[in-house]
Amino acid sequence: MPAQPSAQPTDHPPDTELAAEQEHLAESRRQLARMRERTESMDASAAGDWVSREYLESTFALRMKQLADDPTIPLFFGRLDMAADTGGSGAGPAECFHIGRRHISDPTGEPMVIDWRAPVSLPFYRASRLEPMGVGLRRRYGYQHGRLTAYEDEDLQAPASDDYSAILEAEIERPRVGPMRDIVATIQPEQDVIVRSELSRSVCVQGAPGTGKTAVGLHRAAYLLYAHREQLTRQGVLVVGPNASFLRYIRDVLPALGEIDATQSTIEELVAGTLRGVNPRWTVRGEDSAAVATLKGDPRLAEVLHRALWAHPQAPTEGLVLPRGARRWRVAAYEADEVITSLRARGVRYGAARAMVPQSLAHRILVKMELAGDSPDDRVQNAVARSAPVKKYAAELWPAVEPARLVWRLLSDPGLLAAAADGILDADEQALLLWDRPAKSPASTAWSLADAVLVDEAVDLVERTPSVAHIVADEAQDLSPMMLRALARRSSTGSLTVLGDLAQATTPWATRSWAEALGHLGKPDAHVEQLTRGFRVPGEVIEYAARLLPHVAPDLEPPTSVRRSRGELRLEPAGRMVDEVRAAVGREGSVGLIVPDARVDEVGAALGAADVAFATLGDEADVDSHLDLVPASLAKGLEFDHVLLLEPAGIVAGEHDRVTGLRRLYVCLTRAVTSLVVLHDEPLPPELGTP
Ligand SMILES: Nc1ncnc2c1ncn2[C@@H]1O[C@H](COP(=O)(O)OP(=O)(O)OP(=O)(O)O)[C@@H](O)[C@H]1O
């Protein structure tokens, strides 16, 4: 990045200009307060009925939250001065817009701050000297503790020079504290294209560590909630992340952007919800070996479940007899068989087809009545469908199936599994799938995550799962095909933002290619975008980590770093751990001590003995204590200013195969914003090369 600013960022701009901007900020704050007061004074009791009143009350409450003013969060961060119109009847004053997190207007309705998501704001993120998009000047503001202290102008009409921005750089280089923050002031053009892509488009982002995938996904959710407020509030937006610590890390981003209408969940929470729907006391508490979990996540299991379920409608051996008045009406067994065949061909869910059986049988009887010279109407057909003999016969013909019981039976009963999996799974696979010691009932089963995903699939085979309008799926490379299908059914009428990095795949069932994953997600045509410009990891550190790339994902482009500082990278003996921790804690910014999972307790004890305060991630802890002790398996998606990484060889050895171990190490090596100290006594994995 060239060092010479094209526009002078300054802490000492002409006083009048800075004062005018400060006054605009103060006035915006006053107007926001006025908008809040007005909303506060609105009276929901005027509503005609309690439904409308409740609706109004919740709308007002939501609006109040959106209008909340946090003095530490700048109300605007940029300004666009449109190029003066030089054609026609002479140049009028150029239009100028302040751009911020939410819309603020004065009492006459004149905008004081424009929402960053409004179409007018688009050039702030995309315009360049090559393509100024009608913009004359782009201004960025510098703030200190909520006070506007500086601004920086970029003249987009001036002859091309470099695009250096000190304010942009300061934002990217700032030390990290606490949970993730929004990047609304500095979204980059390649990110903005993804953020603003249409609701109907599913997008997949393959991005190297720190390229802003999570940030982009969350901003896209915020953008879509703004652009399609009513539809998305009604149908829902779901953000899916890898674990609870990660969700805690990102949970403040959407509320800070004024959006509280998105649900944030792990895949486990989603399917645990399905189990709870069957029985409120059921939870995910079982464990599978890697081989079993991988097989349970295989898409062929969908076929097995489908076949097992649809084996239930059985051709009857006897026909139906319905006494009615003096007559006895009959539906022969072969006719009942035809009913089954035609309902199977409808392509509807098992439950929906089952609900049609009594009417289908009644229809057959009605035709016979007509042939016999009667003229029955709809009421007769309904009465026949509801009659006890028809209902009883229908229930035997097309039995009700409890989805969880179906999965429990399949995984317990070799005969049943063999029948359903014949030609789909071989004998070894079937043997692997069966529980060693099946529980006596579904209720006493210790359901694992993979089991719960199967139950979720079975539930959907019986009854359609409701779809939300949009899902953002983060770290999607780690989801099994069956998990991807769980997301597919939740977005069957909606769209997806799929985020991930194949080089960071660490589950045994992880996706091998995005094309395959998108197929399971039901969006095979989604566009795959690549991001390689990293905003987190400094050059020296990313280059070191990237030595692993040929071994973990040879097809991917190596990441680069946009950070100006090259960062710090040191290798030290493991015995220096406590000293290095103390030194890092004394510096500005967050500190993460990443260790092999198996060593968390031992390292925690060593820190305790040395009187070093820390929080262990994954327990009660959020990512906001100064020093986090991070099990390697929970490092994904997080970042720390200073990372101390203990025993790379131990981290690699903690996984079930070498490639996965190296990928885990790649994840851990790419968490640092400023410095990385690798502490080791064991030899480093040879794939890292010589220092
Ligand atoms: N345009 C931007 N301006 C400023 N900071 C940015 C920008 N884009 C990303 N960042 C910052 O870079 C860091 C990494 O972003 P993020 O966590 O979204 O990356 P990621 O691609 O999801 O990384 P990983 O694959 O490691 O999980 C975050 O601190 C984020 O705020």
The ligand as an ORCA input file, in Angstrom:
! r2SCAN-3c Opt
* xyz 0 1
  N     -13.625     -4.105      5.539
  C     -13.125     -4.283      6.743
  N     -12.733     -3.215      7.477
  C     -12.209     -3.377      8.718
  N     -12.058     -4.558      9.315
  C     -12.442     -5.641      8.628
  C     -12.983     -5.565      7.322
  N     -13.286     -6.825      6.905
  C     -12.941     -7.638      7.920
  N     -12.446     -6.929      8.943
  C     -11.974     -7.438     10.225
  O     -11.134     -8.537     10.001
  C     -11.296     -9.490     11.022
  C     -11.613    -10.821     10.410
  O     -12.942    -10.817      9.934
  P     -13.837    -12.116      9.989
  O     -13.756    -12.749     11.344
  O     -15.157    -11.761      9.460
  O     -13.037    -13.025      8.958
  P     -13.319    -14.512      8.522
  O     -13.052    -14.561      7.071
  O     -14.653    -14.958      8.998
  O     -12.156    -15.269      9.288
  P     -12.006    -16.811      9.694
  O     -12.047    -17.629      8.445
  O     -10.675    -16.868     10.329
  O     -13.116    -17.106     10.637
  C     -12.388     -8.965     11.935
  O     -11.808     -8.303     13.024
  C     -13.113     -7.989     11.069
  O     -13.720     -6.978     11.826
*
